Amino acid sequence: MSKIIDISQPVSPRAGAWPGDTPFSFEWKWSLDHGDSCNVSSVTASPHVGTHADAPLHFLADGASIAEVPLECYWGPCLVLDGPREGLVRPEHFDSVDFATTPRVLIRTHDQPADDPVGFPKVFVALSPEAAQALRDRGAQLVGLDTPSMDPVDSKELPAHKILASARVAILENLALSHVKPGAYELLALPLRWQGLDASPVRAALRSP
């Protein structure tokens, strides 16, 4: 029997939101403890908290919303790669990838477990524009990082995001990969069908061959 590996960050009020963005919080609207017939909660959060899929609308005024992205990108063969622990991902990190057979790549950039993430990192690994260009040119369908963004924290132009979007390369961010060995897997990370929104949380998982 194949093994299912959860690669989603747990989401709680301790999870870090992008500075100025809406952190995760919840409250009970109905509660069994208070005599109600069931428990019903209400959640407030940015869709970019925790493991999520970006839509082109996130960074392009006329981009597709998350409800309009093709689901095929988020389900199928993928390769988990060991990436740099600092700086930027470069094109040479993909030299061994056969995108014809594994068109989805997930890049592991740190060894810190994501069991209980606290706060927002001050610095993290992102894609260089050249790496984004290489992914586009080599036929990638999806790229995922275990960091909050494809672009560096101080980027205003978001070149990597835009280069990927120009070829409809799907984006996953804030993955949990510290416990995953590099190699080939099957990825399943479907976004919610949220109409008109710029991103969606996903419950991302890998299945070993």
C-alpha positions as CSV (number, residue, x, y, z in Angstrom):
1,M,0.0,0.0,0.0
2,S,1.4,3.4,-0.9
3,K,2.0,6.0,1.8
4,I,0.2,9.3,2.1
5,I,2.5,12.1,3.3
6,D,0.9,15.3,4.6
7,I,2.8,18.4,3.4
8,S,0.4,21.0,4.7
9,Q,1.4,23.5,7.4
10,P,-1.0,23.3,10.4
11,V,-3.0,26.5,10.7
12,S,-3.7,28.2,14.1
13,P,-3.6,31.7,15.6
14,R,0.2,31.0,16.0
15,A,0.7,30.7,12.2
16,G,2.5,33.7,10.7
17,A,0.6,36.0,8.3
18,W,2.4,38.3,5.9
19,P,3.1,41.6,7.7
20,G,-0.1,43.7,7.4
21,D,-2.2,40.8,6.2
22,T,-5.1,39.2,8.1
23,P,-3.9,36.5,10.6
24,F,-5.9,33.3,11.3
25,S,-8.5,33.5,14.1
26,F,-11.7,31.7,14.8
27,E,-14.6,31.7,17.2
28,W,-17.5,29.3,18.1
29,K,-20.8,30.6,16.9
30,W,-22.7,27.5,18.2
31,S,-21.3,25.2,20.9
32,L,-22.3,21.9,22.5
33,D,-20.9,23.2,25.7
34,H,-23.4,26.0,25.6
35,G,-26.4,23.8,24.9
36,D,-26.5,24.2,21.2
37,S,-27.3,21.2,18.9
38,C,-23.8,21.2,17.3
39,N,-20.5,23.0,17.1
40,V,-20.2,25.6,14.4
41,S,-17.2,27.9,14.1
42,S,-16.5,31.1,12.2
43,V,-13.0,31.7,10.6
44,T,-11.2,34.9,9.7
45,A,-8.0,34.7,7.8
46,S,-6.1,35.7,4.7
47,P,-6.2,32.9,2.1
48,H,-2.4,33.2,2.1
49,V,-2.0,31.9,5.7
50,G,-0.6,28.4,5.8
51,T,-0.2,26.2,2.8
52,H,-2.0,27.8,-0.2
53,A,-2.3,28.2,-3.9
54,D,-1.9,31.6,-5.5
55,A,-4.2,32.6,-8.3
56,P,-3.0,34.9,-11.1
57,L,-5.4,37.5,-9.7
58,H,-3.1,37.8,-6.7
59,F,-0.6,39.8,-8.7
60,L,-2.3,40.6,-12.1
61,A,-5.3,43.0,-12.3
62,D,-6.9,40.9,-15.1
63,G,-5.6,37.5,-13.8
64,A,-7.8,34.5,-13.3
65,S,-9.3,33.9,-9.8
66,I,-8.6,30.8,-7.9
67,A,-12.0,29.3,-8.9
68,E,-10.9,29.6,-12.6
69,V,-7.5,27.8,-12.5
70,P,-7.3,24.4,-14.1
71,L,-7.2,21.6,-11.5
72,E,-5.0,19.4,-13.6
73,C,-2.0,21.4,-12.5
74,Y,-2.5,20.4,-8.8
75,W,-2.8,16.6,-9.2
76,G,-0.2,14.3,-10.7
77,P,3.5,13.3,-10.9
78,C,5.9,15.6,-9.1
79,L,9.5,15.7,-7.9
80,V,10.6,16.9,-4.5
81,L,14.0,18.7,-4.8
82,D,16.5,19.7,-2.2
83,G,17.0,23.4,-2.8
84,P,19.3,26.1,-1.3
85,R,19.1,26.9,2.4
86,E,19.6,30.6,1.7
87,G,19.5,33.1,-1.2
88,L,17.6,32.2,-4.4
89,V,16.7,29.1,-6.3
90,R,18.6,29.2,-9.6
91,P,18.0,27.4,-13.0
92,E,20.7,24.9,-12.3
93,H,18.6,23.4,-9.4
94,F,16.4,22.0,-12.2
95,D,19.1,20.5,-14.3
96,S,18.2,16.9,-13.3
97,V,14.5,17.3,-13.8
98,D,12.7,15.6,-16.7
99,F,9.7,17.9,-17.0
100,A,8.1,15.6,-19.6
101,T,7.5,12.9,-16.9
102,T,7.4,15.0,-13.7
103,P,6.0,18.5,-14.7
104,R,5.5,19.5,-11.0
105,V,8.4,20.4,-8.7
106,L,8.4,21.1,-5.0
107,I,11.5,22.7,-3.5
108,R,12.6,22.0,0.0
109,T,14.7,25.0,1.4
110,H,14.9,24.3,5.1
111,D,14.8,21.5,7.7
112,Q,12.6,23.2,10.3
113,P,9.6,21.1,11.1
114,A,6.2,22.8,10.4
115,D,4.3,21.1,13.2
116,D,3.6,24.4,14.9
117,P,4.8,27.4,12.9
118,V,5.2,30.6,14.9
119,G,5.3,34.0,13.4
120,F,6.5,35.2,10.0
121,P,10.1,34.6,8.8
122,K,12.2,37.7,8.3
123,V,14.1,36.1,5.4
124,F,13.4,33.1,3.3
125,V,14.5,31.4,0.0
126,A,12.6,32.5,-3.1
127,L,12.9,31.9,-6.9
128,S,15.2,34.0,-8.9
129,P,13.6,35.4,-12.1
130,E,16.0,33.2,-14.1
131,A,14.7,30.1,-12.2
132,A,11.1,31.1,-13.0
133,Q,12.0,31.6,-16.6
134,A,13.6,28.1,-16.7
135,L,10.5,26.5,-15.2
136,R,8.4,28.3,-17.8
137,D,10.6,27.4,-20.7
138,R,11.0,23.7,-19.7
139,G,7.3,23.0,-19.5
140,A,6.6,23.0,-15.7
141,Q,3.0,22.8,-14.7
142,L,3.4,23.7,-11.0
143,V,6.1,24.8,-8.6
144,G,5.9,24.7,-4.8
145,L,8.1,26.2,-2.1
146,D,8.2,25.6,1.7
147,T,8.4,29.4,2.1
148,P,5.8,32.2,2.0
149,S,6.4,33.5,-1.5
150,M,8.0,32.8,-4.9
151,D,9.6,36.3,-4.7
152,P,11.7,37.7,-1.9
153,V,10.1,39.4,1.1
154,D,11.0,42.9,-0.1
155,S,10.0,42.4,-3.7
156,K,7.4,44.9,-5.0
157,E,7.4,43.9,-8.7
158,L,7.0,40.1,-8.1
159,P,8.8,39.0,-11.2
160,A,8.9,35.3,-10.5
161,H,5.1,35.2,-9.9
162,K,4.5,37.1,-13.2
163,I,6.9,35.0,-15.3
164,L,5.2,31.8,-14.0
165,A,1.8,33.2,-14.7
166,S,2.7,34.0,-18.3
167,A,2.8,30.2,-18.9
168,R,0.1,29.2,-16.5
169,V,2.5,27.5,-14.1
170,A,0.6,26.9,-10.9
171,I,2.0,28.2,-7.6
172,L,2.0,26.5,-4.1
173,E,3.5,28.3,-1.1
174,N,4.1,27.5,2.6
175,L,4.5,23.8,2.0
176,A,5.8,21.5,4.8
177,L,8.6,19.5,3.3
178,S,11.2,19.1,6.1
179,H,10.1,15.4,6.6
180,V,10.0,14.5,2.9
181,K,12.9,12.8,1.1
182,P,13.8,14.1,-2.3
183,G,12.4,12.0,-5.1
184,A,9.3,11.2,-7.2
185,Y,5.8,11.3,-5.8
186,E,2.2,11.9,-6.8
187,L,0.9,15.3,-5.6
188,L,-2.6,16.2,-4.7
189,A,-3.2,19.8,-3.6
190,L,-6.6,21.1,-4.9
191,P,-7.6,24.7,-4.1
192,L,-11.1,25.6,-3.0
193,R,-13.5,26.9,-5.6
194,W,-13.6,30.4,-4.1
195,Q,-15.2,32.7,-6.6
196,G,-13.3,35.9,-7.4
197,L,-10.5,35.4,-4.8
198,D,-6.8,35.7,-5.2
199,A,-5.7,32.4,-3.4
200,S,-7.0,29.4,-1.6
201,P,-5.9,27.2,1.3
202,V,-5.0,23.6,0.2
203,R,-4.5,20.4,2.1
204,A,-1.5,19.2,0.2
205,A,-0.4,15.6,0.2
206,L,2.1,13.3,-1.5
207,R,1.7,9.7,-2.3
208,S,4.9,7.6,-2.6
209,P,5.3,5.4,-5.7
